[in-house]
Amino acid sequence: MPPQQKFHLERLDGSFTTSSRHDTSPSSSSVLSREIGSCSVQQIGLENFIRTIVKEIHLNLTDTVEFNLNNRGVLYSWNDVFRVESTYTRCLGISQRLYQCHSYVHEPAEGLTYFVLEEYNRRSASFLHDFKFHVLVFCWYDKVTRSVTKVSVQYDQHSFFLSCFGFDKMWHWWIARVLTPPAKLWARAFCATGFVNPITFAVQIVLLTLGIVKAIEYGGQYL
């Protein structure tokens, strides 16, 4: 496990301090309000990543946990979490998941930490595109035993499936290659008129909409 790099401590009075060591003593935890830490954790597979990342703030895993998957399902054991994740990744054509975490926020007084993860998904078929995704993971723990008790994984599920099936990449290609060139020409012509303001812009939107409607009606006459 790579060593922790640096973290910033926000005290209850709002002041900040910076340190290169991790102080988890009771006296320190009672004073600190929030800890913003940097780390460099990279692992292949969810189970390897989870077991590594919790060590960054000296937590441990028991057999049971309340695991909330983006408010779409709740699991109560780590074995179930890892089994479900392995199953649905294969169903979605994902052969390997690379997890990376650069930073986290830790609130010792609340027994809470949350990580911002970068997830790179490698696909099992050549016609499926690899894609990256970002996930926010909230992790609650028992302040006495430092055992993880509850986890909530939050991400944009709609964007995830768009990326998974390649629609997100096609949309970006359409924007960059089809819509952007005429939009640049329109912007130059609009600026050249010297009448760039909300009213003239709204008029253009109305005229464009009417033009599209008329074109559809005209084309419908020949269908």
Helices and strands as residue ranges (DSSP letters): E 6-11, E 16-19, H 26-31, E 32-44, H 46-53, G 54-57, E 64-69, E 74-77, H 78-91, E 94-107, G 108-110, E 112-123, E 131-141, E 148-154, H 157-164, H 167-174, I 175-179, H 180-193, H 198-220
